[in-house]
């Protein structure tokens, strides 16, 4: 069993603040350890509960809740009681078997979460029982633009931009109740919120008024929604793609490359955290936690008891329900 490095959140005093920052539709294990961390006690762990799958396929078909027997706690092991864990699209893709990196089956579902250190092996010196931990693997300009603004990441980008005094332009899908969604995002700090249909015009920059043209764009959708982000970018701007929820390719006009000198970048959090950026990652986590403690980074979420994991899964799948069912190709 491989080891998993943990990052302590010792400065955190209010659990609800962290949950608001990091979780959407979540499930609460009773005493579930990450699959690569050995559980509990000075000698043996207590029994725990986990969501597992023995083969890849639809998550609502292949996952099941099982009781995990006690495990011996070795000198370098950390026993972590999981407090909450999200169900992300990447978790679903891993279970489906279409994610570029996935554990061997049988496997425990989930990759992220927040846990509390319960007990330690004799050789562990940098953690203490009661510490809160998260798993950690072995120029923005004056304005940013993003699609997928209603997602949890999108909401966090809005708040982080406001915290740093950066304007944000936000793009949402056309849907019933879009006016209410716009109001909600503006209360979080969004400067401008547009539906995709509002931006089907030749000169979207005429909508900006006194807001500067963005240097940086974020894309988690792909397809037409990515093209709309590119429309806003100024000369020499950069669009960073971190998701592809529409499962459609990004199409860029030749003139955008030649005359606007736009740059396209990809970002994969797992890869970034797995590289030689441990200090940079820790600095980022400390900064985000300081903003959380100030109450400047929050979002609505729903906690679902671990025993109701199927309900949490249904909610997570429901968010993806409007997306086409096809394999992601990399």
Buried (B, 14 or more C-beta within 10 A) or exposed (E): EEEBBBBBBEEBEEBEBBBBBBBBBBBBBBBBBBBBBBBBBEEBBBBBBBBBBEEBEEBEEBBEBEEBEBBEBEEEBBBBBBBBBBBBBBBBBBBBBBBEEBBEEEBBBBBBBBBBBBBBBEEBEEBEEEBBBBBBBEEEBEBBBBBBBBBBBBBBBBBBBBEEEBBBBBBBBEEEEBEEBBEBBBEBBBBBBBBBEBBEEEEBBEBBEEBEBBBBBBBBBBBBBBBBBBBBBBEEBBBBBBBBBBBBEBEBEEEBEEEBEBEBEEEBBBEEBBEEEBEEBEEEBEEBBEBBBEEBBBBEBEEBEBEEBBBBBBBBBEBEEEBEEEEEEE
